[in-house]
Amino acid sequence: MNILFINGSPNKHGNTAKLAELLLDGNNYETLNLTDYKLYSYGQNFADDQFEEILAKMKAADILVIGSPVYWHSMCGAVRNLLDRFYGPVSSGSLAGKKLAFVFQGAAPEAWMLEKGEYTMNRFARLYGMEYAGMVTRGSEAKAVAGKLGL
Ligand SMILES: Cc1cc2nc3c(=O)[nH]c(=O)nc-3n(C[C@H](O)[C@H](O)[C@H](O)COP(=O)(O)O)c2cc1C
């Protein structure tokens, strides 16, 4: 089972990473920190862009965990940017057979912020053919979502 955790936070060992660790407790997984990659915005076209590298890693995984801190009442720009970049070059259904979980936490997020982020992530998962396993916003939610990931 190849598990990839994509961390949208610049804090490699911050709250998002810690929550993902709780979710994936005891399982081997690779972490991809988006801040280590040059991922330009949708519509930009630079030779050193690394979207294809990230996509290849996502395609090689069986389980994807996307983690985001709440920034400005929503998912962070790095994660939203990744989702934007799928639009066009990646055909719908391209990640079929994979499972995806969303780790989403903030300092004091209101429920609507978390729900809005989850709506987008759920739609993203389903558009590209993945099974959406759920969202983890605090440690007490980790076990149930891990079960849905089959861990
Ligand atoms: C630019 C920025 C915007 C933020 N906006 C929010 C917010 O709207 N709501 C919230 O609850 N926390 C907000 N936070 C706080 C982070 O979500 C919180 O500190 C989170 O735990 C950071 O996760 P990390 O340790 O993985 O980086 C914001 C932080 C930053 C840097």
The ligand as an SDF file (V2000), in Angstrom:
LIG
                    3D

 31 33  0  0  0  0  0  0  0  0999 V2000
   -2.1360   33.2430    6.3810 C   0  0  0  0  0  0  0  0  0  0  0  0
   -2.8390   32.5630    7.5190 C   0  0  0  0  0  0  0  0  0  0  0  0
   -4.2110   32.6350    7.6170 C   0  0  0  0  0  0  0  0  0  0  0  0
   -4.9000   31.9720    8.6420 C   0  0  0  0  0  0  0  0  0  0  0  0
   -6.2600   32.0300    8.6720 N   0  0  0  0  0  0  0  0  0  0  0  0
   -6.9400   31.3140    9.6020 C   0  0  0  0  0  0  0  0  0  0  0  0
   -8.3630   31.3100    9.6200 C   0  0  0  0  0  0  0  0  0  0  0  0
   -9.0290   31.9710    8.8200 O   0  0  0  0  0  0  0  0  0  0  0  0
   -9.0000   30.5630   10.5570 N   0  0  0  0  0  0  0  0  0  0  0  0
   -8.3060   29.7950   11.4750 C   0  0  0  0  0  0  0  0  0  0  0  0
   -8.9400   29.1100   12.2770 O   0  0  0  0  0  0  0  0  0  0  0  0
   -6.9480   29.7890   11.4940 N   0  0  0  0  0  0  0  0  0  0  0  0
   -6.2610   30.5310   10.5840 C   0  0  0  0  0  0  0  0  0  0  0  0
   -4.8800   30.5220   10.5730 N   0  0  0  0  0  0  0  0  0  0  0  0
   -4.1620   29.7200   11.6000 C   0  0  0  0  0  0  0  0  0  0  0  0
   -3.7100   28.3360   11.0840 C   0  0  0  0  0  0  0  0  0  0  0  0
   -4.7370   27.6450   10.4100 O   0  0  0  0  0  0  0  0  0  0  0  0
   -3.2760   27.4860   12.2750 C   0  0  0  0  0  0  0  0  0  0  0  0
   -2.2280   28.1210   12.9670 O   0  0  0  0  0  0  0  0  0  0  0  0
   -2.8720   26.0990   11.8470 C   0  0  0  0  0  0  0  0  0  0  0  0
   -2.8360   25.2520   12.9710 O   0  0  0  0  0  0  0  0  0  0  0  0
   -1.5010   26.0810   11.1460 C   0  0  0  0  0  0  0  0  0  0  0  0
   -1.2240   24.7690   10.7250 O   0  0  0  0  0  0  0  0  0  0  0  0
    0.2950   24.2750   10.5190 P   0  0  0  0  0  0  0  0  0  0  0  0
    0.9220   24.1670   11.8880 O   0  0  0  0  0  0  0  0  0  0  0  0
    0.1970   22.9460    9.8460 O   0  0  0  0  0  0  0  0  0  0  0  0
    0.9740   25.2800    9.6600 O   0  0  0  0  0  0  0  0  0  0  0  0
   -4.1770   31.2170    9.5900 C   0  0  0  0  0  0  0  0  0  0  0  0
   -2.7630   31.1620    9.4990 C   0  0  0  0  0  0  0  0  0  0  0  0
   -2.1090   31.8210    8.4920 C   0  0  0  0  0  0  0  0  0  0  0  0
   -0.6000   31.7300    8.3880 C   0  0  0  0  0  0  0  0  0  0  0  0
  1  2  1  0
  2  3  1  0
  2 30  2  0
  3  4  2  0
  4  5  1  0
  4 28  1  0
  5  6  2  0
  6  7  1  0
  6 13  1  0
  7  8  2  0
  7  9  1  0
  9 10  1  0
 10 11  2  0
 10 12  1  0
 12 13  2  0
 13 14  1  0
 14 15  1  0
 14 28  1  0
 15 16  1  0
 16 17  1  0
 16 18  1  0
 18 19  1  0
 18 20  1  0
 20 21  1  0
 20 22  1  0
 22 23  1  0
 23 24  1  0
 24 25  2  0
 24 26  1  0
 24 27  1  0
 28 29  2  0
 29 30  1  0
 30 31  1  0
M  END
$$$$
